[in-house]
């Protein structure tokens, strides 16, 4: 089962991710990080920044990218990753990739991105958020657990959730390039973060519900090393919350997320 950590604040959640990332980078300075956008990962990136590490050799692969935005659009995930991750953390821009950023045909962009991830040795640590529909990356309900990077159509719920970043809801793209669930599951360690009551149903379905494509986040149940870090509100629907708290409080000295 997933390791579930219930924390009192987003800052505490960020520290758990940062500790895992720092330990990884200490033993592997050219580690491959899986990068996510949105508000959820920001406390994790902030916590990693506070560590003051040299991340110039770290490589990164973004989870997803919109299709159809003009080059340089401030809400493209290339721009967001650069603004919120690469520049603050001191990553080397040339070592950070976003789906479709190689200028090739959209139809085969997913296949090329998959090859590039494999060529880099695979993702060591993948940070994830989860949407109200249960999506991780942009893998909407119905996505295959074996899916790889590909073009997907965004649901109306996801577009509505992302509309706050655009001038108008109509400006939100209808399509994206996203790593597949199968791609995500190949990462060596997954850290899934979720905050707020609106995420409670999706977290309960992902962690304790049946394994089903209708809840894409439930794919994490298949992974051998996944850490789910949630605040009290996001944990509200977990039937085994008391056990998760007990297990975390009584972890052995050598056990790390």
C-alpha positions in Angstrom: 0.0 0.0 0.0 1.0 3.6 -0.4 2.7 5.4 2.5 0.3 8.1 3.5 1.5 11.1 5.5 -1.0 13.5 7.0 0.5 16.8 7.8 -0.7 20.0 9.5 0.3 22.4 6.7 1.4 22.7 3.1 4.9 23.8 4.3 5.3 20.5 6.2 4.3 18.6 3.1 6.9 20.5 1.1 9.6 19.6 3.6 8.9 15.9 3.1 9.4 16.2 -0.6 12.5 18.3 -0.2 14.0 15.8 2.2 13.5 13.0 -0.4 14.9 15.2 -3.2 17.9 16.3 -1.2 18.8 12.8 -0.2 18.5 11.7 -3.9 20.6 14.5 -5.2 23.3 14.0 -2.5 23.9 10.5 -3.8 23.2 11.3 -7.5 23.9 14.9 -8.4 22.6 14.4 -12.0 19.3 13.0 -10.7 16.2 13.1 -12.9 13.3 14.9 -11.4 9.7 14.7 -12.7 8.3 18.2 -12.5 4.7 19.2 -12.1 3.0 22.6 -12.4 0.1 24.2 -10.7 -0.3 25.5 -7.1 0.1 22.1 -5.4 3.9 21.6 -5.9 4.9 25.1 -5.0 5.5 24.4 -1.3 7.7 21.5 -2.3 9.8 23.6 -4.6 10.0 26.3 -2.0 11.2 23.8 0.6 13.8 22.5 -1.8 15.0 26.1 -2.5 15.5 26.6 1.3 18.0 23.7 1.2 20.4 25.8 -0.8 21.6 22.9 -2.9 23.6 23.0 -6.1 21.1 21.7 -8.6 22.9 22.6 -11.8 23.4 19.0 -12.9 19.9 17.9 -12.1 17.8 17.0 -15.1 14.0 17.4 -15.3 11.1 16.2 -17.3 7.7 18.0 -17.0 4.6 16.0 -16.7 2.6 17.8 -19.4 2.1 20.7 -21.7 -0.8 22.5 -23.3 -1.4 22.1 -27.1 -2.1 25.2 -29.1 -0.7 28.0 -27.1 1.6 30.4 -29.0 5.4 30.2 -28.2 6.2 32.2 -25.1 2.7 32.2 -23.7 3.1 32.9 -20.0 0.8 30.0 -19.1 2.5 27.4 -21.2 4.0 24.9 -19.0 7.4 25.6 -20.4 7.0 29.2 -19.2 5.6 28.1 -15.8 8.4 25.5 -15.2 11.0 28.1 -16.1 9.5 30.8 -13.9 8.6 28.7 -10.9 11.2 25.9 -10.9 14.2 26.3 -13.2 15.1 29.9 -12.3 14.4 29.9 -8.6 16.2 26.5 -8.0 19.1 27.2 -10.3 18.5 24.3 -12.7 20.2 24.4 -16.0 17.6 25.3 -18.6 19.0 22.9 -21.3 18.6 20.0 -18.9 14.8 20.5 -18.3 12.4 19.1 -20.9 8.7 19.7 -21.6 6.6 17.4 -23.8 6.7 18.6 -27.4 9.5 21.1 -26.9 11.8 19.5 -29.6 9.9 21.2 -32.4 8.9 17.9 -34.1 5.5 16.8 -35.3 2.7 16.8 -32.7 1.5 13.4 -33.8 4.8 11.7 -32.7 5.8 14.0 -29.9 4.8 11.5 -27.2 6.9 8.8 -28.7 9.9 11.1 -28.9 9.4 12.2 -25.3 9.3 8.6 -24.1 12.6 7.9 -25.9 14.2 10.9 -24.3 13.1 9.9 -20.8 14.5 6.4 -21.3 17.7 7.8 -22.7 18.1 9.9 -19.5 17.9 6.8 -17.4 14.3 7.3 -16.3 12.7 9.6 -13.7 14.1 9.1 -10.2 11.6 11.2 -8.2 8.2 12.3 -9.6 6.1 14.9 -7.9 2.4 14.7 -8.5 -0.8 16.6 -7.8 -4.3 15.3 -8.3 -7.3 16.9 -9.9 -10.9 16.9 -8.7 -11.6 14.4 -11.5 -8.9 12.1 -10.0 -6.5 12.9 -12.8 -2.7 12.8 -12.3 -0.7 14.5 -15.0 -3.5 15.2 -17.5 -4.7 11.6 -17.5 -8.4 12.1 -17.3 -10.9 9.4 -16.2 -10.8 6.5 -18.6 -7.0 6.7 -19.2 -5.3 3.3 -19.5 -2.9 2.3 -16.7 -0.5 1.3 -19.5 -0.8 4.6 -21.3 2.4 6.5 -22.4 3.0 10.2 -23.3 0.3 11.2 -25.8 -2.2 13.9 -26.8 -5.3 14.0 -24.6 -8.5 16.0 -24.6 -9.1 17.9 -21.3 -12.5 17.5 -19.5 -14.7 20.6 -18.9 -14.0 20.2 -15.2 -10.2 20.4 -15.7 -10.5 23.4 -18.1 -12.7 25.1 -15.5 -10.2 24.5 -12.7 -7.4 25.9 -14.9 -9.4 28.9 -16.1 -8.1 31.0 -13.2 -4.7 31.2 -15.0 -6.2 32.6 -18.2 -8.0 35.9 -19.1 -11.1 33.9 -20.1 -12.3 30.3 -19.7 -12.5 30.1 -23.5 -8.7 30.7 -23.6 -7.9 27.4 -21.8 -6.7 24.9 -24.4 -8.8 21.9 -25.1 -5.9 19.5 -25.6 -2.6 18.7 -24.0 0.5 16.5 -24.2 0.8 14.4 -21.1 2.9 11.6 -19.7 0.8 8.5 -19.5 0.0 6.6 -16.3 2.4 3.9 -17.5 5.1 6.5 -17.9 4.4 7.9 -14.4 4.5 4.4 -12.9 8.0 3.9 -14.3 9.4 6.6 -12.1 11.4 5.1 -9.1 9.6 7.2 -6.4 6.3 9.0 -6.6 5.4 11.8 -4.2 1.7 12.7 -4.5 0.6 16.0 -2.8 -2.9 17.1 -2.1 -4.3 20.0 -0.1 -7.9 21.1 0.8 -11.3 19.6 1.2 -12.0 19.7 -2.6 -9.3 17.0 -3.1 -10.6 14.6 -0.3 -12.8 12.5 -2.6 -10.0 12.1 -5.2 -7.5 11.1 -2.6 -9.8 8.6 -1.0 -10.5 7.1 -4.4 -6.8 7.0 -5.3 -5.5 5.5 -2.0 -8.3 3.4 -0.7 -10.7 2.9 -3.6 -10.8 0.2 -6.2 -8.1 0.1 -8.9 -10.0 1.6 -11.8 -9.4 3.8 -14.9 -12.4 5.9 -13.7 -10.1 7.1 -10.9 -6.7 7.6 -12.7 -5.0 8.4 -9.4 -5.7 4.9 -8.2 -2.8 3.8 -10.5 -0.4 4.8 -7.6 -1.6 1.6 -5.8 0.5 -0.3 -8.4 3.7 1.4 -7.5 6.2 -0.1 -5.1 7.4 3.3 -3.7 4.8 6.0 -3.4 4.4 8.6 -0.7 1.1 10.4 -0.5 1.3 13.6 1.5 -2.0 15.4 2.4 -3.2 18.0 4.8 -6.1 17.3 7.3 -8.7 18.5 4.9 -7.6 16.4 2.0 -7.4 13.4 4.3 -11.0 13.8 5.5 -12.3 10.9 3.3 -9.6 8.3 4.3 -11.0 5.4 6.3 -7.6 4.4 7.6 -6.4 7.9 8.6 -5.7 6.9 12.2 -3.5 4.0 11.0 -1.5 6.3 8.7 -0.9 8.7 11.5 0.2 5.9 13.8 2.5 4.4 11.2 4.2 7.7 10.5 4.6 8.5 14.2 6.2 5.0 14.8 8.4 4.7 11.7 11.8 3.1 12.2 14.9 5.3 12.2 16.0 4.0 8.8 12.6 4.5 7.1 12.4 7.5 4.9 9.7 8.6 2.5 
